[in-house]
């Protein structure tokens, strides 16, 4: 188990090691925690419309970084969550 104060640092390191992520994709990833997050919450956090955000989330899903759950909720894949 990772100490709570180290979780963010480990997540940043894991995400930093990912190839070919845009700044906006990294900003989207920063919205995630250990709990599922709704698409509208992410949209408000990164200040882009849901329609545009959906494209970025699909790209992150195809890269194996996030996974969509029911109800337009998203989580980081296990290897990227702390």
C-alpha positions as CSV (number, residue, x, y, z in Angstrom):
1,X,0.0,0.0,0.0
2,X,1.3,3.5,-0.9
3,X,1.3,6.2,1.7
4,X,-1.4,8.8,0.8
5,X,1.1,11.7,0.5
6,X,3.1,9.7,-2.1
7,X,0.1,8.7,-4.3
8,X,0.1,11.8,-6.4
9,X,3.9,11.7,-6.9
10,X,3.7,8.1,-8.1
11,X,0.7,8.8,-10.4
12,X,2.6,11.8,-11.9
13,X,5.6,9.5,-12.5
14,X,3.5,6.8,-14.2
15,X,1.7,9.3,-16.4
16,X,5.0,11.1,-17.2
17,X,6.3,7.8,-18.6
18,X,3.5,7.5,-21.1
19,X,4.4,8.1,-24.7
20,X,2.7,10.7,-26.8
21,X,0.3,12.5,-24.5
22,X,-0.9,16.0,-25.3
23,X,-1.0,18.7,-22.7
24,X,-4.8,18.5,-22.7
25,X,-4.7,14.7,-22.2
26,X,-2.4,15.3,-19.2
27,X,-4.7,18.0,-17.9
28,X,-7.6,15.5,-18.2
29,X,-5.7,12.8,-16.4
30,X,-5.0,15.3,-13.5
31,X,-8.8,15.3,-12.8
32,X,-8.8,11.7,-11.8
33,X,-8.5,10.3,-8.3
34,X,-9.1,6.8,-7.0
35,X,-12.9,7.1,-7.5
36,X,-14.8,7.1,-10.8
37,X,-15.4,10.6,-12.2
38,X,-18.4,11.7,-14.3
39,X,-17.7,13.2,-17.7
40,X,-19.4,16.5,-16.7
41,X,-17.1,16.8,-13.7
42,X,-14.0,16.4,-16.0
43,X,-15.5,18.9,-18.5
44,X,-15.9,21.5,-15.8
45,X,-12.4,20.8,-14.5
46,X,-10.6,21.2,-17.9
47,X,-13.1,23.8,-19.2
48,X,-13.9,22.1,-22.5
49,X,-17.3,21.0,-23.9
50,X,-18.4,17.5,-23.2
51,X,-18.5,16.8,-27.0
52,X,-14.9,17.7,-27.4
53,X,-13.9,16.0,-24.2
54,X,-15.5,12.7,-25.3
55,X,-13.0,12.5,-28.2
56,X,-10.0,12.9,-25.8
57,X,-11.4,10.3,-23.4
58,X,-11.8,7.9,-26.3
59,X,-8.2,8.5,-27.3
60,X,-7.1,7.9,-23.7
61,X,-9.2,4.7,-23.6
62,X,-7.6,3.4,-26.8
63,X,-4.2,4.1,-25.3
64,X,-5.2,2.0,-22.3
65,X,-5.0,4.8,-19.8
66,X,-8.7,5.2,-18.8
67,X,-11.8,3.0,-18.9
68,X,-15.4,4.0,-19.2
69,X,-17.9,2.7,-16.7
70,X,-21.7,2.8,-16.9
71,X,-23.3,6.2,-16.6
72,X,-20.5,8.1,-18.5
73,X,-18.1,7.6,-15.5
74,X,-14.4,7.1,-16.1
75,X,-11.6,5.6,-14.0
76,X,-7.9,5.3,-14.6
77,X,-6.8,1.8,-15.6
78,X,-5.4,-0.2,-12.6
79,X,-1.7,0.2,-13.7
80,X,-2.1,4.0,-13.5
81,X,-4.2,4.4,-10.3
82,X,-2.7,4.5,-6.9
